[in-house]
């Protein structure tokens, strides 16, 4: 993970969640987000998900391997990665934030929807109410795992060990767009159902949750008209109607899915700094 506390006292945290196969250490977008956090006098936290780059990147990082650990590359493992990163910061004794900006890029937005409820207790104390949260989607994807499962192309050699663990996701951003990216099948398969008798403790309520969705008018991965229907529905399923104070759209004319140009990142900077 990358943890950059602000150089001056602050109770504002920027948590940035990358999209598929984004290396947060070399990404121009994430370098810009770190700069924006510094400009906002905020702490900055981001991470590579398990199996990617600095986090056991020999398992995957966009390459098809024979490593049996690929079976552990799952959506639930990635949500645990996010929670563990926040727990690690809290364990340092760093003051809990009173304001949190969560920036979810593409699938990172869906991970935020699935993880935020588990993060609220980490950021709250008996003496401190839950923080005010601003959730920002950048080319947000409402349900990427289901979309991948529908589009995934399996290896032609169904008897090989590789075909049992991997599929290929066509993508206009891959070196070979038709072949696309190799994706561990464990990432798109539903987690096994387990029964637990342990009592569950409800998370504290999310107070003052606002959402801003930055989306390109020419997004070919999550077209704008689809996003405008599916994203609000996903947000309300995750948090309920009452906890969301508002959803604002910032549509970038001509913007694509990645939204990584200087002009695109300027819009993100404006959204973060206007909080």
Secondary structure, 3 states (H helix, E strand, C coil): CEEECCCCCCCEEEEEECCCCCCCCCCHHHHHHHHHHHHCCCEEEECCCCCECCECCCCCCCCCCCCHHHHHCCHHHHHHHHHHHHHHHHHCCCCCCCEEEEEEECHHHHHHHHHHHHHHHHHCECCECCCEEEEEEECCCCCHHHHHHHHCEECCCCCCHHHHHEEEECCCCCCCCCCCEEEEHHHCCCCCCCCCCCCCCCCCCCCCEEEEEEEECCCCCCCHHHHHHHHHHHHHHHHCCCCEEEEEEEEECCCCCCCCCHHHHHHHHHHHHCC
